[in-house]
Amino acid sequence: MRAAAALGRVDERAVASAPMPEIEFAAPELLALLALVPLAALVYLAAQ
């Protein structure tokens, strides 16, 4: 959201004051998916 605010699409004060529970909830899931990418690549290469 800070990057979007830096681009001028979001008011910085609104970003600083607004609670964002959905983003905090999604972050661990996104990190888990990113962690699975190299594992999937290793499995794919091992199956070759």
Biopython code that builds the backbone (N, CA, C, O; Angstrom):
import numpy as np
from Bio.PDB.StructureBuilder import StructureBuilder

atoms = [
    (1, "MET", "N", (0.830, -1.203, 0.000)),
    (1, "MET", "CA", (0.000, 0.000, 0.000)),
    (1, "MET", "C", (0.864, 1.252, 0.000)),
    (1, "MET", "O", (0.486, 2.270, -0.580)),
    (2, "ARG", "N", (2.034, 1.181, 0.653)),
    (2, "ARG", "CA", (2.917, 2.347, 0.649)),
    (2, "ARG", "C", (3.404, 2.639, -0.766)),
    (2, "ARG", "O", (3.542, 3.799, -1.156)),
    (3, "ALA", "N", (3.665, 1.565, -1.542)),
    (3, "ALA", "CA", (4.112, 1.783, -2.917)),
    (3, "ALA", "C", (3.014, 2.451, -3.736)),
    (3, "ALA", "O", (3.284, 3.344, -4.539)),
    (4, "ALA", "N", (1.780, 2.016, -3.529)),
    (4, "ALA", "CA", (0.661, 2.632, -4.243)),
    (4, "ALA", "C", (0.501, 4.086, -3.817)),
    (4, "ALA", "O", (0.182, 4.949, -4.635)),
    (5, "ALA", "N", (0.726, 4.352, -2.532)),
    (5, "ALA", "CA", (0.633, 5.727, -2.055)),
    (5, "ALA", "C", (1.742, 6.568, -2.668)),
    (5, "ALA", "O", (1.533, 7.737, -2.993)),
    (6, "ALA", "N", (2.926, 5.975, -2.827)),
    (6, "ALA", "CA", (4.035, 6.715, -3.439)),
    (6, "ALA", "C", (3.720, 7.039, -4.890)),
    (6, "ALA", "O", (4.189, 8.050, -5.413)),
    (7, "LEU", "N", (2.944, 6.209, -5.537)),
    (7, "LEU", "CA", (2.565, 6.461, -6.920)),
    (7, "LEU", "C", (1.409, 7.449, -7.023)),
    (7, "LEU", "O", (1.039, 7.863, -8.122)),
    (8, "GLY", "N", (0.842, 7.826, -5.885)),
    (8, "GLY", "CA", (-0.209, 8.832, -5.892)),
    (8, "GLY", "C", (-1.604, 8.274, -6.071)),
    (8, "GLY", "O", (-2.548, 9.046, -6.239)),
    (9, "ARG", "N", (-1.767, 6.964, -6.042)),
    (9, "ARG", "CA", (-3.097, 6.387, -6.248)),
    (9, "ARG", "C", (-3.873, 6.265, -4.947)),
    (9, "ARG", "O", (-5.097, 6.136, -4.963)),
    (10, "VAL", "N", (-3.163, 6.305, -3.809)),
    (10, "VAL", "CA", (-3.804, 6.161, -2.503)),
    (10, "VAL", "C", (-3.324, 7.302, -1.617)),
    (10, "VAL", "O", (-2.143, 7.650, -1.629)),
    (11, "ASP", "N", (-4.236, 7.878, -0.855)),
    (11, "ASP", "CA", (-3.862, 8.947, 0.068)),
    (11, "ASP", "C", (-3.009, 8.366, 1.195)),
    (11, "ASP", "O", (-3.422, 7.421, 1.866)),
    (12, "GLU", "N", (-1.831, 8.926, 1.398)),
    (12, "GLU", "CA", (-0.901, 8.402, 2.407)),
    (12, "GLU", "C", (-1.518, 8.418, 3.799)),
    (12, "GLU", "O", (-1.315, 7.482, 4.573)),
    (13, "ARG", "N", (-2.274, 9.472, 4.132)),
    (13, "ARG", "CA", (-2.877, 9.541, 5.461)),
    (13, "ARG", "C", (-3.938, 8.467, 5.645)),
    (13, "ARG", "O", (-4.075, 7.922, 6.740)),
    (14, "ALA", "N", (-4.685, 8.153, 4.603)),
    (14, "ALA", "CA", (-5.693, 7.097, 4.698)),
    (14, "ALA", "C", (-5.020, 5.744, 4.874)),
    (14, "ALA", "O", (-5.517, 4.888, 5.605)),
    (15, "VAL", "N", (-3.884, 5.551, 4.201)),
    (15, "VAL", "CA", (-3.172, 4.274, 4.321)),
    (15, "VAL", "C", (-2.628, 4.121, 5.742)),
    (15, "VAL", "O", (-2.686, 3.036, 6.320)),
    (16, "ALA", "N", (-2.103, 5.205, 6.299)),
    (16, "ALA", "CA", (-1.484, 5.134, 7.624)),
    (16, "ALA", "C", (-2.524, 4.884, 8.714)),
    (16, "ALA", "O", (-2.213, 4.274, 9.737)),
    (17, "SER", "N", (-3.766, 5.353, 8.503)),
    (17, "SER", "CA", (-4.756, 5.258, 9.567)),
    (17, "SER", "C", (-5.724, 4.086, 9.391)),
    (17, "SER", "O", (-6.422, 3.715, 10.334)),
    (18, "ALA", "N", (-5.771, 3.504, 8.198)),
    (18, "ALA", "CA", (-6.771, 2.471, 7.941)),
    (18, "ALA", "C", (-6.267, 1.103, 8.393)),
    (18, "ALA", "O", (-5.145, 0.723, 8.058)),
    (19, "PRO", "N", (-7.069, 0.361, 9.142)),
    (19, "PRO", "CA", (-6.679, -1.012, 9.482)),
    (19, "PRO", "C", (-6.817, -1.913, 8.259)),
    (19, "PRO", "O", (-7.767, -1.778, 7.488)),
    (20, "MET", "N", (-5.871, -2.831, 8.083)),
    (20, "MET", "CA", (-5.882, -3.699, 6.906)),
    (20, "MET", "C", (-5.802, -5.170, 7.341)),
    (20, "MET", "O", (-4.793, -5.824, 7.077)),
    (21, "PRO", "N", (-6.826, -5.696, 7.992)),
    (21, "PRO", "CA", (-6.730, -7.082, 8.477)),
    (21, "PRO", "C", (-6.617, -8.096, 7.342)),
    (21, "PRO", "O", (-5.982, -9.138, 7.502)),
    (22, "GLU", "N", (-7.229, -7.798, 6.199)),
    (22, "GLU", "CA", (-7.179, -8.780, 5.117)),
    (22, "GLU", "C", (-5.770, -8.915, 4.559)),
    (22, "GLU", "O", (-5.374, -10.004, 4.142)),
    (23, "ILE", "N", (-5.007, -7.823, 4.544)),
    (23, "ILE", "CA", (-3.630, -7.898, 4.056)),
    (23, "ILE", "C", (-2.764, -8.648, 5.070)),
    (23, "ILE", "O", (-1.930, -9.469, 4.688)),
    (24, "GLU", "N", (-2.959, -8.368, 6.360)),
    (24, "GLU", "CA", (-2.176, -9.071, 7.377)),
    (24, "GLU", "C", (-2.510, -10.563, 7.373)),
    (24, "GLU", "O", (-1.650, -11.394, 7.664)),
    (25, "PHE", "N", (-3.746, -10.899, 7.046)),
    (25, "PHE", "CA", (-4.152, -12.305, 7.024)),
    (25, "PHE", "C", (-3.590, -13.011, 5.794)),
    (25, "PHE", "O", (-3.253, -14.193, 5.854)),
    (26, "ALA", "N", (-3.489, -12.290, 4.682)),
    (26, "ALA", "CA", (-3.046, -12.921, 3.434)),
    (26, "ALA", "C", (-1.537, -13.071, 3.362)),
    (26, "ALA", "O", (-1.047, -13.932, 2.632)),
    (27, "ALA", "N", (-0.783, -12.260, 4.095)),
    (27, "ALA", "CA", (0.675, -12.271, 3.950)),
    (27, "ALA", "C", (1.298, -13.637, 4.276)),
    (27, "ALA", "O", (2.130, -14.100, 3.496)),
    (28, "PRO", "N", (0.946, -14.303, 5.379)),
    (28, "PRO", "CA", (1.563, -15.614, 5.637)),
    (28, "PRO", "C", (1.229, -16.646, 4.564)),
    (28, "PRO", "O", (2.056, -17.497, 4.237)),
    (29, "GLU", "N", (0.022, -16.570, 4.021)),
    (29, "GLU", "CA", (-0.354, -17.514, 2.976)),
    (29, "GLU", "C", (0.447, -17.260, 1.707)),
    (29, "GLU", "O", (0.868, -18.200, 1.033)),
    (30, "LEU", "N", (0.657, -15.978, 1.380)),
    (30, "LEU", "CA", (1.456, -15.666, 0.200)),
    (30, "LEU", "C", (2.899, -16.105, 0.394)),
    (30, "LEU", "O", (3.525, -16.612, -0.536)),
    (31, "LEU", "N", (3.430, -15.914, 1.595)),
    (31, "LEU", "CA", (4.797, -16.353, 1.865)),
    (31, "LEU", "C", (4.902, -17.869, 1.774)),
    (31, "LEU", "O", (5.902, -18.391, 1.281)),
    (32, "ALA", "N", (3.891, -18.575, 2.239)),
    (32, "ALA", "CA", (3.911, -20.036, 2.153)),
    (32, "ALA", "C", (3.878, -20.485, 0.695)),
    (32, "ALA", "O", (4.570, -21.432, 0.321)),
    (33, "LEU", "N", (3.083, -19.816, -0.120)),
    (33, "LEU", "CA", (3.042, -20.178, -1.540)),
    (33, "LEU", "C", (4.381, -19.900, -2.209)),
    (33, "LEU", "O", (4.842, -20.692, -3.031)),
    (34, "LEU", "N", (5.010, -18.776, -1.861)),
    (34, "LEU", "CA", (6.316, -18.471, -2.433)),
    (34, "LEU", "C", (7.360, -19.492, -1.996)),
    (34, "LEU", "O", (8.264, -19.820, -2.764)),
    (35, "ALA", "N", (7.243, -19.996, -0.769)),
    (35, "ALA", "CA", (8.194, -20.993, -0.278)),
    (35, "ALA", "C", (8.009, -22.323, -1.007)),
    (35, "ALA", "O", (8.957, -23.102, -1.106)),
    (36, "LEU", "N", (6.809, -22.598, -1.519)),
    (36, "LEU", "CA", (6.566, -23.858, -2.218)),
    (36, "LEU", "C", (7.097, -23.847, -3.643)),
    (36, "LEU", "O", (7.263, -24.909, -4.242)),
    (37, "VAL", "N", (7.362, -22.683, -4.192)),
    (37, "VAL", "CA", (7.806, -22.610, -5.591)),
    (37, "VAL", "C", (9.140, -23.332, -5.804)),
    (37, "VAL", "O", (9.228, -24.165, -6.706)),
    (38, "PRO", "N", (10.195, -23.046, -5.001)),
    (38, "PRO", "CA", (11.441, -23.800, -5.232)),
    (38, "PRO", "C", (11.284, -25.286, -4.963)),
    (38, "PRO", "O", (11.908, -26.104, -5.639)),
    (39, "LEU", "N", (10.464, -25.646, -3.992)),
    (39, "LEU", "CA", (10.226, -27.068, -3.717)),
    (39, "LEU", "C", (9.590, -27.749, -4.927)),
    (39, "LEU", "O", (9.989, -28.849, -5.309)),
    (40, "ALA", "N", (8.612, -27.095, -5.518)),
    (40, "ALA", "CA", (7.967, -27.657, -6.702)),
    (40, "ALA", "C", (8.964, -27.767, -7.854)),
    (40, "ALA", "O", (8.924, -28.733, -8.615)),
    (41, "ALA", "N", (9.851, -26.791, -7.987)),
    (41, "ALA", "CA", (10.865, -26.850, -9.046)),
    (41, "ALA", "C", (11.806, -28.026, -8.822)),
    (41, "ALA", "O", (12.173, -28.711, -9.777)),
    (42, "LEU", "N", (12.202, -28.270, -7.578)),
    (42, "LEU", "CA", (13.082, -29.407, -7.283)),
    (42, "LEU", "C", (12.396, -30.734, -7.597)),
    (42, "LEU", "O", (13.011, -31.639, -8.161)),
    (43, "VAL", "N", (11.126, -30.845, -7.230)),
    (43, "VAL", "CA", (10.383, -32.074, -7.526)),
    (43, "VAL", "C", (10.273, -32.272, -9.031)),
    (43, "VAL", "O", (10.419, -33.388, -9.530)),
    (44, "TYR", "N", (10.017, -31.196, -9.742)),
    (44, "TYR", "CA", (9.909, -31.289, -11.205)),
    (44, "TYR", "C", (11.233, -31.728, -11.829)),
    (44, "TYR", "O", (11.252, -32.588, -12.709)),
    (45, "LEU", "N", (12.335, -31.140, -11.375)),
    (45, "LEU", "CA", (13.641, -31.501, -11.925)),
    (45, "LEU", "C", (14.028, -32.934, -11.545)),
    (45, "LEU", "O", (14.650, -33.642, -12.336)),
    (46, "ALA", "N", (13.662, -33.351, -10.348)),
    (46, "ALA", "CA", (13.993, -34.716, -9.922)),
    (46, "ALA", "C", (13.211, -35.747, -10.726)),
    (46, "ALA", "O", (13.676, -36.873, -10.901)),
    (47, "ALA", "N", (12.031, -35.379, -11.216)),
    (47, "ALA", "CA", (11.208, -36.319, -11.963)),
    (47, "ALA", "C", (11.665, -36.446, -13.417)),
    (47, "ALA", "O", (11.180, -37.319, -14.137)),
    (48, "GLN", "N", (12.567, -35.612, -13.847)),
    (48, "GLN", "CA", (13.010, -35.650, -15.243)),
    (48, "GLN", "C", (13.916, -36.851, -15.509)),
    (48, "GLN", "O", (14.380, -37.037, -16.634)),
]
sb = StructureBuilder()
sb.init_structure("model")
sb.init_model(0)
sb.init_chain("A")
sb.init_seg("    ")
for serial, (resi, resn, name, xyz) in enumerate(atoms, 1):
    if name == "N":
        sb.init_residue(resn, " ", resi, " ")
    sb.init_atom(name, np.array(xyz, "f"), 0.0, 1.0, " ", f" {name:<3s}", serial, name[0])
structure = sb.get_structure()
